[in-house]
């Protein structure tokens, strides 16, 4: 379903409001960092989103603390279409408490981990329709929360969290799960394991596994917050990170040199002052030149790197170096601020508790952002939004061969829709609540919003099979 966005700005003057109309197609000009208005979730979620992933067809899986989506029950797990609409074919009834990690499977199914005990303890695999997969039997499962998970190419997965056992077998905060759900006994055969929670797992292209969290030791050996393992779970002797971080590592992203970027709550690494973000080389040593004058001033909770080592980061910071950056920023490969990724006022809505918890770069030069926030650049986005990730080439989209054309009527607060087929027109407020619905009949019809209070509105219609959304801002 094609989605086009029209921006209409009405500014009050000393006389009558003036209506300005700008039509932007799906290929329209957009600055990296700007909201992608073609992704619209209405009033969104009632609680934080901890984790997101996308299917091959672009549908989005989300898990978190939320229990409702658009005022309808959605207990902790939901799947959306790329437009932001709920995927009603996903019939999962939800979990009994928070979901902390989600992953989409090549089969169309998904894995979900968290604090829940139902429908199974802390870990469940779902079929594409959302029903629990009967072919995935975890037995007694982990004895405490799963906070992160990573898929392996052979269909197995590695899970991390706060547990000490998996299906009754000792597994200290980390385990590998077979395709059938059973605990893999060949993984982590080495002593007492980790002494603190696992928050992040990154499987490198060579199969080695980087693990981050709130631990300080692995089988009695010091490894503050970070360790790299061989594919069988044995510590990698080629990776020596020393004493590591002085606080929890929350996120990891692979770098092209075989090393990794790490983010978290730390203010020191190996005894050296380095705050919240670091780059480690392939041998585990600290890259002292990174970041290049672009250290965040608060915890980093999410990272996503590109093949050329540009790095998106999100968290609880409000500045990066000398640059104001509210909870999200992008760095260049040398660690300097990427000024082409424009965040404006960034994320807000929960004062000091505003958080970006997950970042996901998708196909088509977009990035999904999830967390605990109510707005981005003063645009209402409740817990989930999609941003432009690259500068696109402008393509005019007001030609006469469109299925529809829009004509603004300055001074009277109206616009006129021209199209050759019938269409239902809906006008929604910034919370996604429809307050006006009408039927367009050829050749033209008028929608009047000039008398509405100042604020943002959305006007949606389907013309010739194409969904079009008009963003209206009345100042």
VEXDREN-2710 file (C-alpha; in Angstrom, 1 decimal):
% VEXDREN-2710
k/r/px/py/pz
1/UNK/0.0/0.0/0.0
2/UNK/1.6/3.2/-1.1
3/UNK/1.6/6.0/1.4
4/UNK/2.0/9.7/0.5
5/UNK/2.3/12.5/3.0
6/UNK/1.0/16.0/2.5
7/UNK/2.1/18.8/4.8
8/UNK/-0.3/21.6/5.3
9/UNK/0.8/24.5/7.5
10/UNK/-1.8/27.1/8.6
11/UNK/-0.3/30.2/10.3
12/UNK/-2.5/32.8/12.1
13/UNK/-2.0/36.3/10.9
14/UNK/-3.5/39.6/12.1
15/UNK/-6.4/38.9/9.8
16/UNK/-7.3/35.4/8.6
17/UNK/-5.4/32.2/8.9
18/UNK/-3.3/31.4/5.8
19/UNK/-3.1/27.9/4.4
20/UNK/0.1/26.6/2.8
21/UNK/0.3/23.3/1.0
22/UNK/3.3/21.2/0.3
23/UNK/2.9/17.8/-1.2
24/UNK/5.6/15.2/-0.5
25/UNK/5.6/11.8/-2.1
26/UNK/7.2/8.6/-0.7
27/UNK/10.3/9.6/-2.6
28/UNK/10.2/13.2/-1.4
29/UNK/13.0/15.4/-0.1
30/UNK/13.7/14.6/3.6
31/UNK/16.6/15.5/5.9
32/UNK/18.2/12.6/7.7
33/UNK/16.9/12.7/11.3
34/UNK/13.4/14.0/10.4
35/UNK/10.3/12.1/11.3
36/UNK/8.9/9.8/8.6
37/UNK/5.3/11.0/8.6
38/UNK/4.2/8.0/6.5
39/UNK/4.5/5.9/9.7
40/UNK/1.7/6.9/12.0
41/UNK/0.5/5.0/15.1
42/UNK/-2.1/7.5/16.4
43/UNK/-2.0/7.8/20.2
44/UNK/0.4/4.8/20.2
45/UNK/1.3/2.8/23.3
46/UNK/0.6/3.3/27.0
47/UNK/4.0/2.0/28.2
48/UNK/7.7/1.8/27.2
49/UNK/8.9/-0.4/24.3
50/UNK/12.1/-2.2/25.1
51/UNK/12.8/-4.1/21.9
52/UNK/11.8/-4.1/18.2
53/UNK/12.6/-6.1/15.1
54/UNK/11.4/-6.3/11.5
55/UNK/10.2/-9.1/9.3
56/UNK/11.5/-9.5/5.7
57/UNK/8.3/-7.9/4.5
58/UNK/8.8/-4.8/6.7
59/UNK/6.3/-5.6/9.5
60/UNK/7.5/-4.5/12.9
61/UNK/7.5/-6.6/16.1
62/UNK/7.6/-4.8/19.4
63/UNK/7.8/-5.9/23.0
64/UNK/7.8/-3.9/26.2
65/UNK/5.9/-2.7/29.3
66/UNK/2.9/-1.6/27.4
67/UNK/-0.5/-3.2/27.7
68/UNK/-2.5/-1.1/25.1
69/UNK/-2.1/0.2/21.6
70/UNK/-4.5/2.9/20.4
71/UNK/-6.6/2.2/23.5
72/UNK/-7.0/-1.5/22.6
73/UNK/-5.5/-4.3/24.6
74/UNK/-2.0/-5.4/23.5
75/UNK/-0.3/-7.1/26.5
76/UNK/3.4/-6.5/26.0
77/UNK/3.8/-7.8/22.4
78/UNK/2.4/-6.5/19.1
79/UNK/3.1/-6.6/15.4
80/UNK/2.5/-3.6/13.1
81/UNK/2.4/-3.0/9.4
82/UNK/5.0/-0.6/7.9
83/UNK/2.4/2.1/7.9
84/UNK/2.0/1.9/11.7
85/UNK/-1.3/0.1/11.6
86/UNK/-1.8/-2.9/13.8
87/UNK/-1.4/-6.3/12.1
88/UNK/-4.6/-8.0/13.0
89/UNK/-3.3/-11.4/11.6
90/UNK/-1.0/-11.6/14.6
91/UNK/-3.3/-13.1/17.2
92/UNK/-0.9/-13.5/20.1
93/UNK/-2.9/-12.9/23.3
94/UNK/0.2/-11.4/25.0
95/UNK/2.3/-12.1/28.1
96/UNK/1.4/-11.6/31.7
97/UNK/4.2/-9.1/32.3
98/UNK/7.0/-7.2/30.5
99/UNK/8.6/-8.5/27.3
100/UNK/12.2/-7.3/27.1
101/UNK/13.6/-8.9/23.9
102/UNK/12.0/-9.8/20.5
103/UNK/13.4/-11.2/17.3
104/UNK/11.8/-12.1/14.0
105/UNK/12.6/-15.5/12.5
106/UNK/13.2/-16.2/8.8
107/UNK/10.2/-18.6/9.0
108/UNK/7.8/-15.7/9.8
109/UNK/7.7/-16.6/13.4
110/UNK/9.3/-14.8/16.3
111/UNK/11.1/-15.2/19.6
112/UNK/10.1/-13.2/22.7
113/UNK/11.9/-13.1/26.1
114/UNK/11.2/-11.2/29.3
115/UNK/10.0/-11.3/32.8
116/UNK/6.8/-13.1/32.0
117/UNK/5.7/-16.6/33.2
118/UNK/2.8/-17.1/30.7
119/UNK/2.4/-18.5/28.1
120/UNK/5.8/-20.1/29.1
121/UNK/8.5/-19.0/31.6
122/UNK/10.5/-16.1/30.3
123/UNK/10.9/-17.3/26.7
124/UNK/8.4/-18.2/23.9
125/UNK/8.6/-18.9/20.2
126/UNK/5.6/-17.8/18.2
127/UNK/4.3/-18.9/14.8
128/UNK/3.6/-16.3/12.1
129/UNK/0.0/-16.0/13.2
130/UNK/1.1/-15.3/16.8
131/UNK/0.2/-18.6/18.4
132/UNK/2.8/-20.3/20.6
133/UNK/4.9/-22.8/18.5
134/UNK/4.2/-26.3/19.8
135/UNK/7.5/-27.4/18.3
136/UNK/9.5/-25.3/20.8
137/UNK/9.6/-26.9/24.2
138/UNK/11.8/-25.2/26.8
139/UNK/10.8/-27.4/29.6
140/UNK/11.2/-25.6/32.9
141/UNK/12.9/-22.8/30.9
142/UNK/15.1/-20.1/32.5
143/UNK/14.5/-19.5/36.2
144/UNK/14.4/-15.7/35.8
145/UNK/14.1/-13.0/33.2
146/UNK/15.5/-13.1/29.6
147/UNK/16.7/-9.6/28.8
148/UNK/18.3/-10.1/25.4
149/UNK/18.6/-12.7/22.7
150/UNK/20.5/-13.2/19.4
151/UNK/19.7/-15.5/16.5
152/UNK/22.3/-17.8/15.0
153/UNK/22.4/-18.8/11.3
154/UNK/21.7/-22.4/12.1
155/UNK/18.4/-21.5/13.8
156/UNK/19.6/-21.8/17.4
157/UNK/19.6/-18.7/19.6
158/UNK/21.6/-17.3/22.5
159/UNK/19.7/-15.8/25.4
160/UNK/21.0/-13.7/28.2
161/UNK/19.5/-12.2/31.3
162/UNK/19.2/-12.8/35.0
163/UNK/18.7/-16.5/35.2
164/UNK/20.9/-19.1/36.9
165/UNK/19.5/-22.2/35.3
166/UNK/17.9/-23.3/32.0
167/UNK/15.4/-26.2/32.3
168/UNK/17.0/-27.2/35.5
169/UNK/20.6/-27.2/34.3
170/UNK/23.1/-24.6/35.6
171/UNK/23.4/-21.7/33.2
172/UNK/24.6/-18.5/34.7
173/UNK/23.0/-15.6/32.8
174/UNK/23.8/-17.0/29.4
175/UNK/22.6/-20.0/27.4
176/UNK/22.3/-21.4/23.9
177/UNK/18.9/-22.8/22.9
178/UNK/18.4/-25.5/20.2
179/UNK/15.8/-25.2/17.4
180/UNK/13.4/-27.4/19.4
181/UNK/13.7/-25.2/22.5
182/UNK/16.0/-27.5/24.5
183/UNK/19.1/-26.2/26.3
184/UNK/22.3/-26.8/24.3
185/UNK/24.5/-28.8/26.7
186/UNK/27.6/-28.1/24.5
187/UNK/27.5/-24.4/25.2
188/UNK/29.1/-22.9/28.4
189/UNK/30.8/-25.9/29.8
190/UNK/33.3/-23.7/31.5
191/UNK/33.0/-23.2/35.3
192/UNK/30.7/-20.8/37.1
193/UNK/30.0/-18.4/34.2
194/UNK/29.0/-14.8/34.7
195/UNK/28.3/-13.3/38.1
196/UNK/25.8/-10.6/36.9
197/UNK/23.0/-9.9/34.5
198/UNK/23.5/-10.0/30.7
199/UNK/22.0/-7.0/28.9
200/UNK/23.4/-7.3/25.4
201/UNK/24.6/-10.0/22.9
202/UNK/26.2/-9.4/19.6
203/UNK/27.2/-12.2/17.3
204/UNK/30.1/-11.1/15.1
205/UNK/30.4/-12.1/11.4
206/UNK/33.1/-14.7/12.4
207/UNK/30.7/-16.4/14.9
208/UNK/32.3/-15.1/18.0
209/UNK/30.0/-13.7/20.6
210/UNK/30.3/-10.4/22.4
211/UNK/28.4/-10.2/25.7
212/UNK/27.7/-7.1/27.8
213/UNK/26.0/-6.5/31.0
214/UNK/26.3/-5.9/34.8
215/UNK/28.8/-8.6/35.5
216/UNK/32.4/-8.2/36.7
217/UNK/33.7/-11.8/36.4
218/UNK/33.5/-14.8/34.2
219/UNK/34.4/-18.1/36.0
220/UNK/36.5/-16.0/38.4
221/UNK/38.3/-13.9/35.8
222/UNK/37.8/-10.2/35.9
223/UNK/35.9/-8.9/32.8
224/UNK/34.0/-5.7/33.8
225/UNK/30.8/-5.6/31.8
226/UNK/32.1/-7.1/28.6
227/UNK/33.5/-10.4/27.3
228/UNK/34.0/-12.1/24.0
229/UNK/33.4/-15.8/23.7
230/UNK/34.2/-18.4/21.1
231/UNK/31.2/-20.1/19.4
232/UNK/31.2/-22.8/22.0
233/UNK/31.1/-20.4/24.9
234/UNK/34.7/-20.5/25.9
235/UNK/36.4/-17.1/26.6
236/UNK/38.2/-15.8/23.5
237/UNK/41.9/-15.6/24.5
238/UNK/42.5/-13.1/21.7
239/UNK/40.2/-10.5/23.3
240/UNK/41.6/-8.9/26.4
241/UNK/39.5/-6.0/27.7
242/UNK/41.2/-5.7/31.0
243/UNK/39.1/-4.5/33.9
244/UNK/36.6/-3.1/31.5
245/UNK/33.7/-0.8/32.5
246/UNK/32.9/0.5/36.0
247/UNK/29.1/0.1/35.4
248/UNK/26.6/-1.8/33.3
249/UNK/27.1/-2.2/29.5
250/UNK/23.7/-1.9/27.9
251/UNK/24.4/-2.3/24.1
252/UNK/26.9/-3.5/21.6
253/UNK/27.4/-2.9/17.9
254/UNK/30.0/-4.6/15.7
255/UNK/32.6/-2.4/13.9
256/UNK/34.1/-3.2/10.5
257/UNK/37.6/-3.7/12.0
258/UNK/36.4/-6.7/14.0
259/UNK/36.0/-4.7/17.1
260/UNK/32.9/-3.3/18.6
261/UNK/31.1/-0.2/19.9
262/UNK/29.8/-0.4/23.4
263/UNK/27.3/1.8/25.3
264/UNK/26.1/1.9/28.8
265/UNK/26.2/3.6/32.2
266/UNK/29.9/3.5/32.7
267/UNK/32.2/6.5/33.2
268/UNK/35.5/4.6/33.2
269/UNK/37.0/1.9/31.0
270/UNK/40.1/0.1/32.3
271/UNK/40.5/2.9/34.8
272/UNK/40.5/5.6/32.1
273/UNK/37.8/8.3/32.1
274/UNK/35.5/7.6/29.2
275/UNK/31.8/8.2/29.6
276/UNK/28.9/6.1/28.3
277/UNK/30.4/5.2/24.8
278/UNK/33.6/3.4/23.8
279/UNK/35.1/1.7/20.8
280/UNK/37.1/-1.5/21.4
281/UNK/39.6/-2.8/18.8
282/UNK/39.5/-6.5/17.7
283/UNK/41.9/-7.5/20.5
284/UNK/39.8/-5.9/23.2
285/UNK/42.0/-2.8/23.7
286/UNK/40.4/0.6/24.0
287/UNK/40.4/2.9/21.0
288/UNK/41.6/6.0/22.7
289/UNK/40.8/8.3/19.8
290/UNK/37.1/7.4/19.9
291/UNK/34.7/9.2/20.3
292/UNK/36.3/12.2/18.7
293/UNK/34.9/15.1/20.9
294/UNK/31.5/13.6/20.8
295/UNK/31.0/11.9/24.2
296/UNK/27.4/11.8/25.4
297/UNK/26.5/13.3/28.8
298/UNK/24.3/10.4/29.9
299/UNK/23.8/6.7/29.5
300/UNK/23.7/5.1/26.1
301/UNK/21.1/2.3/25.9
302/UNK/20.9/1.5/22.2
303/UNK/23.4/1.4/19.3
304/UNK/23.2/0.6/15.6
305/UNK/26.1/0.7/13.3
306/UNK/26.3/0.8/9.5
307/UNK/28.8/-1.0/7.2
308/UNK/30.9/2.2/7.0
309/UNK/31.0/2.6/10.8
310/UNK/28.6/5.4/11.2
311/UNK/27.0/4.9/14.5
312/UNK/23.4/5.7/15.7
313/UNK/23.1/5.9/19.4
314/UNK/20.1/6.4/21.7
315/UNK/19.7/6.6/25.4
316/UNK/19.2/9.2/28.2
317/UNK/21.7/11.9/27.2
318/UNK/20.8/15.5/26.3
319/UNK/24.1/16.5/24.7
320/UNK/26.9/14.9/22.7
321/UNK/30.1/16.8/23.2
322/UNK/29.2/20.4/22.7
323/UNK/26.1/19.6/20.6
324/UNK/22.6/19.5/22.1
325/UNK/21.3/16.0/21.2
326/UNK/18.2/14.9/23.1
327/UNK/18.3/11.1/23.4
328/UNK/19.5/10.4/19.8
329/UNK/22.6/11.2/17.7
330/UNK/24.6/9.8/14.8
331/UNK/28.4/9.8/14.7
332/UNK/30.8/9.7/11.8
333/UNK/33.3/6.8/11.4
334/UNK/36.0/8.8/13.1
335/UNK/33.7/9.3/16.2
336/UNK/32.9/13.0/15.4
337/UNK/29.3/14.3/15.4
338/UNK/27.5/13.7/12.1
339/UNK/25.8/17.1/11.7
340/UNK/23.8/15.9/8.6
341/UNK/21.6/13.8/11.0
342/UNK/19.4/16.6/12.3
343/UNK/17.4/15.8/15.4
344/UNK/16.0/19.3/16.3
345/UNK/14.6/19.2/19.8
346/UNK/14.9/15.4/19.9
347/UNK/12.7/13.2/22.1
348/UNK/10.7/14.4/25.1
349/UNK/7.5/13.8/27.0
350/UNK/8.7/12.2/30.2
351/UNK/11.1/14.8/31.5
352/UNK/14.3/13.2/32.9
353/UNK/12.8/9.8/32.4
354/UNK/12.6/10.0/28.6
355/UNK/14.6/7.1/27.1
356/UNK/15.5/5.7/23.7
357/UNK/15.7/1.9/24.4
358/UNK/16.2/0.4/20.9
359/UNK/17.2/1.4/17.4
360/UNK/16.7/-0.5/14.2
361/UNK/17.9/0.5/10.8
362/UNK/15.6/-0.9/8.2
363/UNK/15.6/-1.3/4.5
364/UNK/14.8/1.9/2.6
365/UNK/17.0/4.2/4.6
366/UNK/14.8/4.5/7.6
367/UNK/15.5/3.9/11.3
368/UNK/12.9/2.8/13.9
369/UNK/13.3/4.2/17.4
370/UNK/11.6/2.7/20.4
371/UNK/11.6/3.6/24.1
372/UNK/9.8/5.8/26.6
373/UNK/8.9/9.1/24.9
374/UNK/5.9/11.1/23.9
375/UNK/7.2/13.3/21.1
376/UNK/10.0/13.9/18.7
377/UNK/10.7/17.4/17.3
378/UNK/7.4/18.3/18.9
379/UNK/5.6/15.7/16.7
380/UNK/3.4/13.3/18.7
381/UNK/5.0/9.8/18.6
382/UNK/4.1/7.7/21.6
383/UNK/6.9/5.2/22.3
384/UNK/7.7/4.3/18.7
385/UNK/8.6/6.3/15.6
386/UNK/10.4/6.1/12.3
387/UNK/13.0/8.6/11.1
388/UNK/14.6/9.3/7.8
389/UNK/18.2/8.0/7.8
390/UNK/19.5/9.5/4.6
391/UNK/19.0/12.6/2.6
392/UNK/16.7/11.8/-0.3
393/UNK/16.3/13.5/-3.7
394/UNK/13.2/15.7/-4.0
395/UNK/10.6/14.5/-6.5
396/UNK/7.8/16.9/-7.2
397/UNK/4.4/15.2/-6.7
398/UNK/1.7/17.7/-7.8
399/UNK/1.3/16.6/-11.4
400/UNK/-2.1/16.3/-13.0
401/UNK/-1.7/12.6/-13.6
402/UNK/-1.9/11.7/-9.9
403/UNK/-5.0/9.9/-8.6
404/UNK/-5.6/13.0/-6.6
405/UNK/-4.6/16.7/-6.4
406/UNK/-4.9/19.1/-3.5
407/UNK/-5.6/22.8/-3.9
408/UNK/-5.2/25.1/-0.9
409/UNK/-7.6/28.1/-0.4
410/UNK/-5.5/30.7/1.5
411/UNK/-7.4/32.9/4.0
412/UNK/-10.3/30.6/4.6
413/UNK/-8.7/27.6/6.2
414/UNK/-9.9/25.1/3.6
415/UNK/-8.4/22.8/1.0
416/UNK/-10.0/21.1/-2.0
417/UNK/-9.5/17.5/-3.0
418/UNK/-9.8/16.6/-6.7
419/UNK/-9.9/13.0/-7.8
420/UNK/-12.0/10.9/-10.2
421/UNK/-13.2/8.2/-7.8
422/UNK/-15.1/8.1/-4.5
423/UNK/-13.0/8.1/-1.3
424/UNK/-13.7/8.3/2.4
425/UNK/-11.9/11.2/4.1
426/UNK/-11.1/11.1/7.8
427/UNK/-9.7/14.0/9.9
428/UNK/-7.9/13.1/13.0
429/UNK/-6.4/15.1/15.9
430/UNK/-2.8/14.7/17.0
431/UNK/-3.8/11.8/19.3
432/UNK/-5.2/9.9/16.3
433/UNK/-8.8/10.4/17.2
434/UNK/-11.1/10.9/14.3
435/UNK/-13.4/13.9/14.6
436/UNK/-14.7/14.2/11.1
437/UNK/-15.5/11.7/8.4
438/UNK/-16.9/12.4/5.0
439/UNK/-17.3/10.8/1.6
440/UNK/-15.6/12.5/-1.4
441/UNK/-17.4/12.3/-4.7
442/UNK/-15.9/13.4/-8.0
443/UNK/-14.8/15.7/-9.2
444/UNK/-14.0/17.7/-6.0
445/UNK/-14.9/18.2/-2.4
446/UNK/-14.0/20.6/0.4
447/UNK/-12.6/19.9/3.9
448/UNK/-12.7/22.8/6.3
449/UNK/-10.4/22.9/9.3
450/UNK/-9.9/26.6/9.6
451/UNK/-12.1/26.9/12.7
452/UNK/-10.2/24.2/14.6
453/UNK/-7.9/25.1/17.6
454/UNK/-4.2/25.5/17.0
455/UNK/-2.4/22.2/16.8
456/UNK/-1.5/19.3/14.5
457/UNK/-4.1/17.3/12.6
458/UNK/-4.1/14.4/10.1
459/UNK/-6.4/13.9/7.1
460/UNK/-6.4/10.4/5.7
461/UNK/-8.0/9.0/2.6
462/UNK/-7.6/6.1/0.1
463/UNK/-7.7/7.1/-3.5
464/UNK/-7.3/4.5/-6.3
465/UNK/-5.9/2.0/-3.8
466/UNK/-3.3/4.4/-2.4
467/UNK/-3.4/5.5/1.2
468/UNK/-2.6/9.2/1.5
469/UNK/-2.1/11.1/4.8
470/UNK/-2.2/14.9/5.1
471/UNK/-0.4/16.4/8.1
472/UNK/-2.0/19.7/9.1
473/UNK/-0.3/22.1/11.6
474/UNK/-2.3/25.1/12.7
475/UNK/-0.2/27.7/14.5
END
